[in-house]
Amino acid sequence: MTLKEFLTAISTDAEQLAAFQADPDKAMQAVGLTPQEQELMKSGDEQRVREYLQEKGEVPVSLMVSFLVSPPGDSLKKNS
C-alpha cells in the first residue's frame, strides 16, 4: 500500500483509523509502509508528507495528518 493509499484508508475506514490510533507502528508495518514513510507519518509534518507525495508523483490527498498522526493523548503529538 502506498502512503497515499494509507492516508486515504485511515481517513475513510473507521477500522483502519482505530487500528492506526491504537498502534501506529503495527498498522503502518502491516500495510507495508517503508521506514521513511513511517517516519514521515510519525513526524506529523504535513509539508514534508506533501513534498514526499509530490516527489512520488502522487497528488496529495486532502491531508488530515495533523489529527491522524496525533490523536488526543497520543505520544505522537505534532511538535508545536
C-alpha positions as CSV (number, residue, x, y, z in Angstrom):
1,M,0.0,0.0,0.0
2,T,1.3,3.4,-0.9
3,L,1.4,6.3,1.6
4,K,-1.4,8.0,-0.3
5,E,-3.5,4.8,-0.1
6,F,-2.8,4.5,3.6
7,L,-3.8,8.1,4.2
8,T,-6.9,7.6,2.2
9,A,-7.7,4.4,4.1
10,I,-7.3,5.9,7.6
11,S,-9.4,8.8,6.6
12,T,-12.3,6.7,5.1
13,D,-12.2,3.5,7.1
14,A,-13.1,3.7,10.8
15,E,-11.5,0.3,11.5
16,Q,-8.2,1.2,9.9
17,L,-8.2,4.5,11.7
18,A,-8.8,2.8,15.0
19,A,-6.0,0.3,14.4
20,F,-3.7,3.1,13.5
21,Q,-4.6,5.1,16.6
22,A,-4.3,2.0,18.8
23,D,-0.8,1.0,17.5
24,P,0.6,3.3,14.7
25,D,3.8,1.3,14.2
26,K,1.9,-2.0,13.8
27,A,-0.7,-0.5,11.5
28,M,2.0,1.1,9.3
29,Q,4.1,-2.0,9.2
30,A,1.1,-4.2,8.4
31,V,0.3,-2.3,5.2
32,G,4.0,-2.2,4.1
33,L,4.9,1.5,4.6
34,T,8.6,2.0,4.2
35,P,10.7,3.1,7.2
36,Q,10.9,6.6,5.6
37,E,7.1,6.7,5.2
38,Q,6.6,5.6,8.8
39,E,8.9,8.3,10.0
40,L,7.0,10.9,7.9
41,M,3.7,9.9,9.5
42,K,5.2,10.0,13.0
43,S,6.7,13.4,12.4
44,G,3.2,15.0,11.9
45,D,4.9,17.4,9.4
46,E,2.2,17.9,6.8
47,Q,4.5,19.8,4.5
48,R,7.1,17.0,4.4
49,V,4.3,14.5,3.7
50,R,3.0,16.7,0.8
51,E,6.5,17.0,-0.6
52,Y,7.1,13.3,-0.4
53,L,3.8,12.5,-2.2
54,Q,4.6,15.1,-4.9
55,E,8.1,13.5,-5.3
56,K,6.4,10.1,-5.9
57,G,4.1,11.7,-8.5
58,E,1.1,11.4,-6.2
59,V,-1.4,14.2,-6.0
60,P,-1.6,14.8,-2.2
61,V,-4.9,13.8,-0.7
62,S,-6.6,16.3,1.5
63,L,-4.2,15.7,4.3
64,M,-5.5,15.3,7.8
65,V,-2.1,14.3,9.1
66,S,-2.3,16.8,12.0
67,F,-5.1,14.8,13.7
68,L,-4.5,11.4,12.2
69,V,-0.9,11.1,13.4
70,S,-1.5,13.0,16.6
71,P,-4.8,11.9,18.1
72,P,-5.5,13.5,21.5
73,G,-3.4,11.8,24.2
74,D,-1.2,10.0,21.7
75,S,2.6,10.1,22.2
76,L,3.0,11.0,18.5
77,K,1.8,14.6,19.0
78,K,2.8,17.1,16.4
79,N,5.6,19.4,17.5
80,S,4.2,22.8,18.4
